[in-house]
Amino acid sequence: MEDDELYFDKFWEASSLDKFNLEQFAQSLNTYDSDDKELTLELPIKPVSIPISSSATNKIAKKRKSSREFSNRELSIKNLGRVLSSFYAWNGLEHRAYPSAGATYVNEIFCVAFNVENYSGKIIYYDPELHGITIVKDNAISWAEAKDKLNMNIEGEPNLLVIFVSFTERVLSKYGERGGRFALLEIGAALQQLSLQVAESKRLKGVAVGGMLDNFWKRELKLDRTDAHITIGYLVGQ
Ligand SMILES: Cc1cc2nc3c(=O)[nH]c(=O)nc-3n(C[C@H](O)[C@H](O)[C@H](O)COP(=O)(O)O)c2cc1C
């Protein structure tokens, strides 16, 4: 390995999904035996129950679950604003709705709007400081085409594909290899913020998309000449 090359970059390359290793990925899922799935630790001492709180956060968390069936109803601008407020910099760019190691904020949000008031057929970038959106592409991929590039089964038409794009250099330049962990943890926190936002709403539903074809989506967002890392997607529908 070259001196200036990070293991994190190698790890990223090794974990990327494209048309060449998709079959291998599918095979791994097919051969996985869920009967052997370990979901908790079974320690020799039985746990003692503790009180559970009826906090507002817990009420939302209790409602959170993934949905993969959507109606064809258009998403209003009001609800688009609600979805994207999950990533808003409420207290300035260094203090957003989710934490980030050293406030490096590697996460940038792009969306493919399939069926959204005023924005259908466009790719947008979310500005977390202004709570505003910029169109980055006018002729975005349609839902019918996008469906095949997500590797999951969806019924109906979601409104929006939120794509979490990580500019990892921001954190690697400060923390070195350990920054790679921090980048993924930050994206996870942002994903949770969105999933709770969706859970709280009576109308919205959604699901994470772990099997996106990284390079395809990077090109679709017109980021192919940048060091952007497509990390995960989240489909929002109703
Ligand atoms: C990192 C990550 C990737 C995921 N990828 C997919 C996916 O590609 N397809 C899918 O149907 N669900 C995906 N999910 C959703 C999980 O299947 C779901 O969260 C899990 O089964 C628990 O169910 P619940 O969210 O309904 O509670 C993903 C979740 C996470 C956190």
The ligand as an SDF file (V2000), in Angstrom:
LIG
                    3D

 31 33  0  0  0  0  0  0  0  0999 V2000
  -27.9710    0.3320    6.6030 C   0  0  0  0  0  0  0  0  0  0  0  0
  -29.3490   -0.1740    6.2480 C   0  0  0  0  0  0  0  0  0  0  0  0
  -29.5880   -0.6650    4.9940 C   0  0  0  0  0  0  0  0  0  0  0  0
  -30.8470   -1.1380    4.6400 C   0  0  0  0  0  0  0  0  0  0  0  0
  -31.0550   -1.5590    3.3730 N   0  0  0  0  0  0  0  0  0  0  0  0
  -32.2640   -2.0310    3.0170 C   0  0  0  0  0  0  0  0  0  0  0  0
  -32.4880   -2.4600    1.6830 C   0  0  0  0  0  0  0  0  0  0  0  0
  -31.6130   -2.3760    0.8180 O   0  0  0  0  0  0  0  0  0  0  0  0
  -33.7090   -2.9750    1.3790 N   0  0  0  0  0  0  0  0  0  0  0  0
  -34.7080   -3.0430    2.2980 C   0  0  0  0  0  0  0  0  0  0  0  0
  -35.7880   -3.5220    1.9580 O   0  0  0  0  0  0  0  0  0  0  0  0
  -34.5310   -2.6090    3.5780 N   0  0  0  0  0  0  0  0  0  0  0  0
  -33.3340   -2.0970    3.9500 C   0  0  0  0  0  0  0  0  0  0  0  0
  -33.1370   -1.6430    5.2200 N   0  0  0  0  0  0  0  0  0  0  0  0
  -34.2380   -1.6780    6.1950 C   0  0  0  0  0  0  0  0  0  0  0  0
  -34.1200   -2.8840    7.1280 C   0  0  0  0  0  0  0  0  0  0  0  0
  -34.4690   -4.0450    6.4410 O   0  0  0  0  0  0  0  0  0  0  0  0
  -35.0490   -2.6640    8.3340 C   0  0  0  0  0  0  0  0  0  0  0  0
  -34.6820   -1.4860    9.0010 O   0  0  0  0  0  0  0  0  0  0  0  0
  -34.9870   -3.8450    9.3140 C   0  0  0  0  0  0  0  0  0  0  0  0
  -35.4700   -5.0070    8.7280 O   0  0  0  0  0  0  0  0  0  0  0  0
  -35.7960   -3.5590   10.5950 C   0  0  0  0  0  0  0  0  0  0  0  0
  -37.1600   -3.3550   10.2540 O   0  0  0  0  0  0  0  0  0  0  0  0
  -37.9230   -1.9920   10.6070 P   0  0  0  0  0  0  0  0  0  0  0  0
  -37.0820   -0.8480   10.0550 O   0  0  0  0  0  0  0  0  0  0  0  0
  -39.2600   -2.0970    9.8980 O   0  0  0  0  0  0  0  0  0  0  0  0
  -38.0480   -1.9210   12.0660 O   0  0  0  0  0  0  0  0  0  0  0  0
  -31.8870   -1.1420    5.5940 C   0  0  0  0  0  0  0  0  0  0  0  0
  -31.6390   -0.6440    6.8710 C   0  0  0  0  0  0  0  0  0  0  0  0
  -30.3970   -0.1400    7.1890 C   0  0  0  0  0  0  0  0  0  0  0  0
  -30.1580    0.4360    8.5620 C   0  0  0  0  0  0  0  0  0  0  0  0
  1  2  1  0
  2  3  1  0
  2 30  2  0
  3  4  2  0
  4  5  1  0
  4 28  1  0
  5  6  2  0
  6  7  1  0
  6 13  1  0
  7  8  2  0
  7  9  1  0
  9 10  1  0
 10 11  2  0
 10 12  1  0
 12 13  2  0
 13 14  1  0
 14 15  1  0
 14 28  1  0
 15 16  1  0
 16 17  1  0
 16 18  1  0
 18 19  1  0
 18 20  1  0
 20 21  1  0
 20 22  1  0
 22 23  1  0
 23 24  1  0
 24 25  2  0
 24 26  1  0
 24 27  1  0
 28 29  2  0
 29 30  1  0
 30 31  1  0
M  END
$$$$
